[in-house]
Amino acid sequence: MREDDLRAIEDAAELGELRVLLHAQLERLSADQREALQLRVIDERPYDEVAGELGISEQAARARVSRGLRALGRALGTSSAVNTHE
């Protein structure tokens, strides 16, 4: 797929606007929640690794990710949650 084609698809889907909104809402999260989301959602690391990296319990890591996803969902107006369970 050519770069122009990809850009046209992104424009049609209004992904550029969504990226700006998502970035703004990520900045509103606590640093702890952003880091937990980065590790779990972006880096696709299991919760035990997220917990180890952050120096917290696995339960606390799950809570941070869950709270961050809920906050993003509310801010973006989505009713479905992202499934991050293993």
Phi and psi restraints in degrees (range 20) as a CNS / XPLOR table:
assign (resid 1 and name C) (resid 2 and name N)
       (resid 2 and name CA) (resid 2 and name C) 1.0 -77.0 20.0 2
assign (resid 2 and name N) (resid 2 and name CA)
       (resid 2 and name C) (resid 3 and name N) 1.0 155.2 20.0 2
assign (resid 2 and name C) (resid 3 and name N)
       (resid 3 and name CA) (resid 3 and name C) 1.0 -58.1 20.0 2
assign (resid 3 and name N) (resid 3 and name CA)
       (resid 3 and name C) (resid 4 and name N) 1.0 -40.1 20.0 2
assign (resid 3 and name C) (resid 4 and name N)
       (resid 4 and name CA) (resid 4 and name C) 1.0 -62.6 20.0 2
assign (resid 4 and name N) (resid 4 and name CA)
       (resid 4 and name C) (resid 5 and name N) 1.0 -39.6 20.0 2
assign (resid 4 and name C) (resid 5 and name N)
       (resid 5 and name CA) (resid 5 and name C) 1.0 -64.5 20.0 2
assign (resid 5 and name N) (resid 5 and name CA)
       (resid 5 and name C) (resid 6 and name N) 1.0 -44.2 20.0 2
assign (resid 5 and name C) (resid 6 and name N)
       (resid 6 and name CA) (resid 6 and name C) 1.0 -62.3 20.0 2
assign (resid 6 and name N) (resid 6 and name CA)
       (resid 6 and name C) (resid 7 and name N) 1.0 -43.6 20.0 2
assign (resid 6 and name C) (resid 7 and name N)
       (resid 7 and name CA) (resid 7 and name C) 1.0 -62.8 20.0 2
assign (resid 7 and name N) (resid 7 and name CA)
       (resid 7 and name C) (resid 8 and name N) 1.0 -39.4 20.0 2
assign (resid 7 and name C) (resid 8 and name N)
       (resid 8 and name CA) (resid 8 and name C) 1.0 -64.6 20.0 2
assign (resid 8 and name N) (resid 8 and name CA)
       (resid 8 and name C) (resid 9 and name N) 1.0 -39.8 20.0 2
assign (resid 8 and name C) (resid 9 and name N)
       (resid 9 and name CA) (resid 9 and name C) 1.0 -65.3 20.0 2
assign (resid 9 and name N) (resid 9 and name CA)
       (resid 9 and name C) (resid 10 and name N) 1.0 -45.5 20.0 2
assign (resid 9 and name C) (resid 10 and name N)
       (resid 10 and name CA) (resid 10 and name C) 1.0 -60.4 20.0 2
assign (resid 10 and name N) (resid 10 and name CA)
       (resid 10 and name C) (resid 11 and name N) 1.0 -42.1 20.0 2
assign (resid 10 and name C) (resid 11 and name N)
       (resid 11 and name CA) (resid 11 and name C) 1.0 -63.8 20.0 2
assign (resid 11 and name N) (resid 11 and name CA)
       (resid 11 and name C) (resid 12 and name N) 1.0 -43.0 20.0 2
assign (resid 11 and name C) (resid 12 and name N)
       (resid 12 and name CA) (resid 12 and name C) 1.0 -64.2 20.0 2
assign (resid 12 and name N) (resid 12 and name CA)
       (resid 12 and name C) (resid 13 and name N) 1.0 -35.1 20.0 2
assign (resid 12 and name C) (resid 13 and name N)
       (resid 13 and name CA) (resid 13 and name C) 1.0 -87.7 20.0 2
assign (resid 13 and name N) (resid 13 and name CA)
       (resid 13 and name C) (resid 14 and name N) 1.0 -0.1 20.0 2
assign (resid 13 and name C) (resid 14 and name N)
       (resid 14 and name CA) (resid 14 and name C) 1.0 56.7 20.0 2
assign (resid 14 and name N) (resid 14 and name CA)
       (resid 14 and name C) (resid 15 and name N) 1.0 37.1 20.0 2
assign (resid 14 and name C) (resid 15 and name N)
       (resid 15 and name CA) (resid 15 and name C) 1.0 -70.4 20.0 2
assign (resid 15 and name N) (resid 15 and name CA)
       (resid 15 and name C) (resid 16 and name N) 1.0 -30.1 20.0 2
assign (resid 15 and name C) (resid 16 and name N)
       (resid 16 and name CA) (resid 16 and name C) 1.0 -60.4 20.0 2
assign (resid 16 and name N) (resid 16 and name CA)
       (resid 16 and name C) (resid 17 and name N) 1.0 -43.7 20.0 2
assign (resid 16 and name C) (resid 17 and name N)
       (resid 17 and name CA) (resid 17 and name C) 1.0 -66.0 20.0 2
assign (resid 17 and name N) (resid 17 and name CA)
       (resid 17 and name C) (resid 18 and name N) 1.0 -39.1 20.0 2
assign (resid 17 and name C) (resid 18 and name N)
       (resid 18 and name CA) (resid 18 and name C) 1.0 -64.9 20.0 2
assign (resid 18 and name N) (resid 18 and name CA)
       (resid 18 and name C) (resid 19 and name N) 1.0 -40.3 20.0 2
assign (resid 18 and name C) (resid 19 and name N)
       (resid 19 and name CA) (resid 19 and name C) 1.0 -60.8 20.0 2
assign (resid 19 and name N) (resid 19 and name CA)
       (resid 19 and name C) (resid 20 and name N) 1.0 -42.7 20.0 2
assign (resid 19 and name C) (resid 20 and name N)
       (resid 20 and name CA) (resid 20 and name C) 1.0 -63.5 20.0 2
assign (resid 20 and name N) (resid 20 and name CA)
       (resid 20 and name C) (resid 21 and name N) 1.0 -45.1 20.0 2
assign (resid 20 and name C) (resid 21 and name N)
       (resid 21 and name CA) (resid 21 and name C) 1.0 -64.4 20.0 2
assign (resid 21 and name N) (resid 21 and name CA)
       (resid 21 and name C) (resid 22 and name N) 1.0 -44.2 20.0 2
assign (resid 21 and name C) (resid 22 and name N)
       (resid 22 and name CA) (resid 22 and name C) 1.0 -61.8 20.0 2
assign (resid 22 and name N) (resid 22 and name CA)
       (resid 22 and name C) (resid 23 and name N) 1.0 -44.8 20.0 2
assign (resid 22 and name C) (resid 23 and name N)
       (resid 23 and name CA) (resid 23 and name C) 1.0 -60.0 20.0 2
assign (resid 23 and name N) (resid 23 and name CA)
       (resid 23 and name C) (resid 24 and name N) 1.0 -44.7 20.0 2
assign (resid 23 and name C) (resid 24 and name N)
       (resid 24 and name CA) (resid 24 and name C) 1.0 -62.3 20.0 2
assign (resid 24 and name N) (resid 24 and name CA)
       (resid 24 and name C) (resid 25 and name N) 1.0 -41.3 20.0 2
assign (resid 24 and name C) (resid 25 and name N)
       (resid 25 and name CA) (resid 25 and name C) 1.0 -72.4 20.0 2
assign (resid 25 and name N) (resid 25 and name CA)
       (resid 25 and name C) (resid 26 and name N) 1.0 -33.7 20.0 2
assign (resid 25 and name C) (resid 26 and name N)
       (resid 26 and name CA) (resid 26 and name C) 1.0 -62.4 20.0 2
assign (resid 26 and name N) (resid 26 and name CA)
       (resid 26 and name C) (resid 27 and name N) 1.0 -37.6 20.0 2
assign (resid 26 and name C) (resid 27 and name N)
       (resid 27 and name CA) (resid 27 and name C) 1.0 -65.2 20.0 2
assign (resid 27 and name N) (resid 27 and name CA)
       (resid 27 and name C) (resid 28 and name N) 1.0 -24.0 20.0 2
assign (resid 27 and name C) (resid 28 and name N)
       (resid 28 and name CA) (resid 28 and name C) 1.0 -81.2 20.0 2
assign (resid 28 and name N) (resid 28 and name CA)
       (resid 28 and name C) (resid 29 and name N) 1.0 -17.5 20.0 2
assign (resid 28 and name C) (resid 29 and name N)
       (resid 29 and name CA) (resid 29 and name C) 1.0 -71.5 20.0 2
assign (resid 29 and name N) (resid 29 and name CA)
       (resid 29 and name C) (resid 30 and name N) 1.0 160.0 20.0 2
assign (resid 29 and name C) (resid 30 and name N)
       (resid 30 and name CA) (resid 30 and name C) 1.0 -68.0 20.0 2
assign (resid 30 and name N) (resid 30 and name CA)
       (resid 30 and name C) (resid 31 and name N) 1.0 156.4 20.0 2
assign (resid 30 and name C) (resid 31 and name N)
       (resid 31 and name CA) (resid 31 and name C) 1.0 -59.2 20.0 2
assign (resid 31 and name N) (resid 31 and name CA)
       (resid 31 and name C) (resid 32 and name N) 1.0 -36.8 20.0 2
assign (resid 31 and name C) (resid 32 and name N)
       (resid 32 and name CA) (resid 32 and name C) 1.0 -62.7 20.0 2
assign (resid 32 and name N) (resid 32 and name CA)
       (resid 32 and name C) (resid 33 and name N) 1.0 -43.6 20.0 2
assign (resid 32 and name C) (resid 33 and name N)
       (resid 33 and name CA) (resid 33 and name C) 1.0 -68.1 20.0 2
assign (resid 33 and name N) (resid 33 and name CA)
       (resid 33 and name C) (resid 34 and name N) 1.0 -42.4 20.0 2
assign (resid 33 and name C) (resid 34 and name N)
       (resid 34 and name CA) (resid 34 and name C) 1.0 -59.3 20.0 2
assign (resid 34 and name N) (resid 34 and name CA)
       (resid 34 and name C) (resid 35 and name N) 1.0 -45.0 20.0 2
assign (resid 34 and name C) (resid 35 and name N)
       (resid 35 and name CA) (resid 35 and name C) 1.0 -65.5 20.0 2
assign (resid 35 and name N) (resid 35 and name CA)
       (resid 35 and name C) (resid 36 and name N) 1.0 -41.6 20.0 2
assign (resid 35 and name C) (resid 36 and name N)
       (resid 36 and name CA) (resid 36 and name C) 1.0 -62.9 20.0 2
assign (resid 36 and name N) (resid 36 and name CA)
       (resid 36 and name C) (resid 37 and name N) 1.0 -43.0 20.0 2
assign (resid 36 and name C) (resid 37 and name N)
       (resid 37 and name CA) (resid 37 and name C) 1.0 -64.9 20.0 2
assign (resid 37 and name N) (resid 37 and name CA)
       (resid 37 and name C) (resid 38 and name N) 1.0 -39.9 20.0 2
assign (resid 37 and name C) (resid 38 and name N)
       (resid 38 and name CA) (resid 38 and name C) 1.0 -57.7 20.0 2
assign (resid 38 and name N) (resid 38 and name CA)
       (resid 38 and name C) (resid 39 and name N) 1.0 -49.5 20.0 2
assign (resid 38 and name C) (resid 39 and name N)
       (resid 39 and name CA) (resid 39 and name C) 1.0 -66.8 20.0 2
assign (resid 39 and name N) (resid 39 and name CA)
       (resid 39 and name C) (resid 40 and name N) 1.0 -43.8 20.0 2
assign (resid 39 and name C) (resid 40 and name N)
       (resid 40 and name CA) (resid 40 and name C) 1.0 -81.3 20.0 2
assign (resid 40 and name N) (resid 40 and name CA)
       (resid 40 and name C) (resid 41 and name N) 1.0 -48.3 20.0 2
assign (resid 40 and name C) (resid 41 and name N)
       (resid 41 and name CA) (resid 41 and name C) 1.0 -88.1 20.0 2
assign (resid 41 and name N) (resid 41 and name CA)
       (resid 41 and name C) (resid 42 and name N) 1.0 -49.1 20.0 2
assign (resid 41 and name C) (resid 42 and name N)
       (resid 42 and name CA) (resid 42 and name C) 1.0 -77.0 20.0 2
assign (resid 42 and name N) (resid 42 and name CA)
       (resid 42 and name C) (resid 43 and name N) 1.0 -50.0 20.0 2
assign (resid 42 and name C) (resid 43 and name N)
       (resid 43 and name CA) (resid 43 and name C) 1.0 -82.3 20.0 2
assign (resid 43 and name N) (resid 43 and name CA)
       (resid 43 and name C) (resid 44 and name N) 1.0 -9.9 20.0 2
assign (resid 43 and name C) (resid 44 and name N)
       (resid 44 and name CA) (resid 44 and name C) 1.0 56.4 20.0 2
assign (resid 44 and name N) (resid 44 and name CA)
       (resid 44 and name C) (resid 45 and name N) 1.0 39.8 20.0 2
assign (resid 44 and name C) (resid 45 and name N)
       (resid 45 and name CA) (resid 45 and name C) 1.0 -89.8 20.0 2
assign (resid 45 and name N) (resid 45 and name CA)
       (resid 45 and name C) (resid 46 and name N) 1.0 145.9 20.0 2
assign (resid 45 and name C) (resid 46 and name N)
       (resid 46 and name CA) (resid 46 and name C) 1.0 -68.1 20.0 2
assign (resid 46 and name N) (resid 46 and name CA)
       (resid 46 and name C) (resid 47 and name N) 1.0 159.5 20.0 2
assign (resid 46 and name C) (resid 47 and name N)
       (resid 47 and name CA) (resid 47 and name C) 1.0 -59.6 20.0 2
assign (resid 47 and name N) (resid 47 and name CA)
       (resid 47 and name C) (resid 48 and name N) 1.0 -35.0 20.0 2
assign (resid 47 and name C) (resid 48 and name N)
       (resid 48 and name CA) (resid 48 and name C) 1.0 -64.6 20.0 2
assign (resid 48 and name N) (resid 48 and name CA)
       (resid 48 and name C) (resid 49 and name N) 1.0 -35.3 20.0 2
assign (resid 48 and name C) (resid 49 and name N)
       (resid 49 and name CA) (resid 49 and name C) 1.0 -71.9 20.0 2
assign (resid 49 and name N) (resid 49 and name CA)
       (resid 49 and name C) (resid 50 and name N) 1.0 -39.4 20.0 2
assign (resid 49 and name C) (resid 50 and name N)
       (resid 50 and name CA) (resid 50 and name C) 1.0 -59.2 20.0 2
assign (resid 50 and name N) (resid 50 and name CA)
       (resid 50 and name C) (resid 51 and name N) 1.0 -47.2 20.0 2
assign (resid 50 and name C) (resid 51 and name N)
       (resid 51 and name CA) (resid 51 and name C) 1.0 -60.7 20.0 2
assign (resid 51 and name N) (resid 51 and name CA)
       (resid 51 and name C) (resid 52 and name N) 1.0 -45.6 20.0 2
assign (resid 51 and name C) (resid 52 and name N)
       (resid 52 and name CA) (resid 52 and name C) 1.0 -62.3 20.0 2
assign (resid 52 and name N) (resid 52 and name CA)
       (resid 52 and name C) (resid 53 and name N) 1.0 -42.8 20.0 2
assign (resid 52 and name C) (resid 53 and name N)
       (resid 53 and name CA) (resid 53 and name C) 1.0 -63.9 20.0 2
assign (resid 53 and name N) (resid 53 and name CA)
       (resid 53 and name C) (resid 54 and name N) 1.0 -37.9 20.0 2
assign (resid 53 and name C) (resid 54 and name N)
       (resid 54 and name CA) (resid 54 and name C) 1.0 -88.8 20.0 2
assign (resid 54 and name N) (resid 54 and name CA)
       (resid 54 and name C) (resid 55 and name N) 1.0 -9.4 20.0 2
assign (resid 54 and name C) (resid 55 and name N)
       (resid 55 and name CA) (resid 55 and name C) 1.0 70.5 20.0 2
assign (resid 55 and name N) (resid 55 and name CA)
       (resid 55 and name C) (resid 56 and name N) 1.0 35.4 20.0 2
assign (resid 55 and name C) (resid 56 and name N)
       (resid 56 and name CA) (resid 56 and name C) 1.0 -131.7 20.0 2
assign (resid 56 and name N) (resid 56 and name CA)
       (resid 56 and name C) (resid 57 and name N) 1.0 172.3 20.0 2
assign (resid 56 and name C) (resid 57 and name N)
       (resid 57 and name CA) (resid 57 and name C) 1.0 -72.4 20.0 2
assign (resid 57 and name N) (resid 57 and name CA)
       (resid 57 and name C) (resid 58 and name N) 1.0 160.4 20.0 2
assign (resid 57 and name C) (resid 58 and name N)
       (resid 58 and name CA) (resid 58 and name C) 1.0 -62.6 20.0 2
assign (resid 58 and name N) (resid 58 and name CA)
       (resid 58 and name C) (resid 59 and name N) 1.0 -37.4 20.0 2
assign (resid 58 and name C) (resid 59 and name N)
       (resid 59 and name CA) (resid 59 and name C) 1.0 -61.7 20.0 2
assign (resid 59 and name N) (resid 59 and name CA)
       (resid 59 and name C) (resid 60 and name N) 1.0 -42.1 20.0 2
assign (resid 59 and name C) (resid 60 and name N)
       (resid 60 and name CA) (resid 60 and name C) 1.0 -66.6 20.0 2
assign (resid 60 and name N) (resid 60 and name CA)
       (resid 60 and name C) (resid 61 and name N) 1.0 -37.0 20.0 2
assign (resid 60 and name C) (resid 61 and name N)
       (resid 61 and name CA) (resid 61 and name C) 1.0 -64.1 20.0 2
assign (resid 61 and name N) (resid 61 and name CA)
       (resid 61 and name C) (resid 62 and name N) 1.0 -43.8 20.0 2
assign (resid 61 and name C) (resid 62 and name N)
       (resid 62 and name CA) (resid 62 and name C) 1.0 -61.3 20.0 2
assign (resid 62 and name N) (resid 62 and name CA)
       (resid 62 and name C) (resid 63 and name N) 1.0 -41.0 20.0 2
assign (resid 62 and name C) (resid 63 and name N)
       (resid 63 and name CA) (resid 63 and name C) 1.0 -64.7 20.0 2
assign (resid 63 and name N) (resid 63 and name CA)
       (resid 63 and name C) (resid 64 and name N) 1.0 -42.6 20.0 2
assign (resid 63 and name C) (resid 64 and name N)
       (resid 64 and name CA) (resid 64 and name C) 1.0 -62.4 20.0 2
assign (resid 64 and name N) (resid 64 and name CA)
       (resid 64 and name C) (resid 65 and name N) 1.0 -44.4 20.0 2
assign (resid 64 and name C) (resid 65 and name N)
       (resid 65 and name CA) (resid 65 and name C) 1.0 -64.5 20.0 2
assign (resid 65 and name N) (resid 65 and name CA)
       (resid 65 and name C) (resid 66 and name N) 1.0 -45.8 20.0 2
assign (resid 65 and name C) (resid 66 and name N)
       (resid 66 and name CA) (resid 66 and name C) 1.0 -60.7 20.0 2
assign (resid 66 and name N) (resid 66 and name CA)
       (resid 66 and name C) (resid 67 and name N) 1.0 -46.5 20.0 2
assign (resid 66 and name C) (resid 67 and name N)
       (resid 67 and name CA) (resid 67 and name C) 1.0 -63.3 20.0 2
assign (resid 67 and name N) (resid 67 and name CA)
       (resid 67 and name C) (resid 68 and name N) 1.0 -41.0 20.0 2
assign (resid 67 and name C) (resid 68 and name N)
       (resid 68 and name CA) (resid 68 and name C) 1.0 -63.4 20.0 2
assign (resid 68 and name N) (resid 68 and name CA)
       (resid 68 and name C) (resid 69 and name N) 1.0 -44.0 20.0 2
assign (resid 68 and name C) (resid 69 and name N)
       (resid 69 and name CA) (resid 69 and name C) 1.0 -66.0 20.0 2
assign (resid 69 and name N) (resid 69 and name CA)
       (resid 69 and name C) (resid 70 and name N) 1.0 -40.2 20.0 2
assign (resid 69 and name C) (resid 70 and name N)
       (resid 70 and name CA) (resid 70 and name C) 1.0 -62.7 20.0 2
assign (resid 70 and name N) (resid 70 and name CA)
       (resid 70 and name C) (resid 71 and name N) 1.0 -43.2 20.0 2
assign (resid 70 and name C) (resid 71 and name N)
       (resid 71 and name CA) (resid 71 and name C) 1.0 -62.4 20.0 2
assign (resid 71 and name N) (resid 71 and name CA)
       (resid 71 and name C) (resid 72 and name N) 1.0 -43.1 20.0 2
assign (resid 71 and name C) (resid 72 and name N)
       (resid 72 and name CA) (resid 72 and name C) 1.0 -64.8 20.0 2
assign (resid 72 and name N) (resid 72 and name CA)
       (resid 72 and name C) (resid 73 and name N) 1.0 -41.9 20.0 2
assign (resid 72 and name C) (resid 73 and name N)
       (resid 73 and name CA) (resid 73 and name C) 1.0 -60.4 20.0 2
assign (resid 73 and name N) (resid 73 and name CA)
       (resid 73 and name C) (resid 74 and name N) 1.0 -44.2 20.0 2
assign (resid 73 and name C) (resid 74 and name N)
       (resid 74 and name CA) (resid 74 and name C) 1.0 -62.9 20.0 2
assign (resid 74 and name N) (resid 74 and name CA)
       (resid 74 and name C) (resid 75 and name N) 1.0 -44.9 20.0 2
assign (resid 74 and name C) (resid 75 and name N)
       (resid 75 and name CA) (resid 75 and name C) 1.0 -66.4 20.0 2
assign (resid 75 and name N) (resid 75 and name CA)
       (resid 75 and name C) (resid 76 and name N) 1.0 -34.3 20.0 2
assign (resid 75 and name C) (resid 76 and name N)
       (resid 76 and name CA) (resid 76 and name C) 1.0 -92.1 20.0 2
assign (resid 76 and name N) (resid 76 and name CA)
       (resid 76 and name C) (resid 77 and name N) 1.0 -3.1 20.0 2
assign (resid 76 and name C) (resid 77 and name N)
       (resid 77 and name CA) (resid 77 and name C) 1.0 73.1 20.0 2
assign (resid 77 and name N) (resid 77 and name CA)
       (resid 77 and name C) (resid 78 and name N) 1.0 31.9 20.0 2
assign (resid 77 and name C) (resid 78 and name N)
       (resid 78 and name CA) (resid 78 and name C) 1.0 -102.6 20.0 2
assign (resid 78 and name N) (resid 78 and name CA)
       (resid 78 and name C) (resid 79 and name N) 1.0 145.5 20.0 2
assign (resid 78 and name C) (resid 79 and name N)
       (resid 79 and name CA) (resid 79 and name C) 1.0 -100.8 20.0 2
assign (resid 79 and name N) (resid 79 and name CA)
       (resid 79 and name C) (resid 80 and name N) 1.0 -14.5 20.0 2
assign (resid 79 and name C) (resid 80 and name N)
       (resid 80 and name CA) (resid 80 and name C) 1.0 -99.9 20.0 2
assign (resid 80 and name N) (resid 80 and name CA)
       (resid 80 and name C) (resid 81 and name N) 1.0 143.0 20.0 2
assign (resid 80 and name C) (resid 81 and name N)
       (resid 81 and name CA) (resid 81 and name C) 1.0 -93.9 20.0 2
assign (resid 81 and name N) (resid 81 and name CA)
       (resid 81 and name C) (resid 82 and name N) 1.0 151.3 20.0 2
assign (resid 81 and name C) (resid 82 and name N)
       (resid 82 and name CA) (resid 82 and name C) 1.0 -77.4 20.0 2
assign (resid 82 and name N) (resid 82 and name CA)
       (resid 82 and name C) (resid 83 and name N) 1.0 132.3 20.0 2
assign (resid 82 and name C) (resid 83 and name N)
       (resid 83 and name CA) (resid 83 and name C) 1.0 -84.1 20.0 2
assign (resid 83 and name N) (resid 83 and name CA)
       (resid 83 and name C) (resid 84 and name N) 1.0 113.0 20.0 2
assign (resid 83 and name C) (resid 84 and name N)
       (resid 84 and name CA) (resid 84 and name C) 1.0 -113.9 20.0 2
assign (resid 84 and name N) (resid 84 and name CA)
       (resid 84 and name C) (resid 85 and name N) 1.0 11.5 20.0 2
assign (resid 84 and name C) (resid 85 and name N)
       (resid 85 and name CA) (resid 85 and name C) 1.0 -79.0 20.0 2
assign (resid 85 and name N) (resid 85 and name CA)
       (resid 85 and name C) (resid 86 and name N) 1.0 150.8 20.0 2
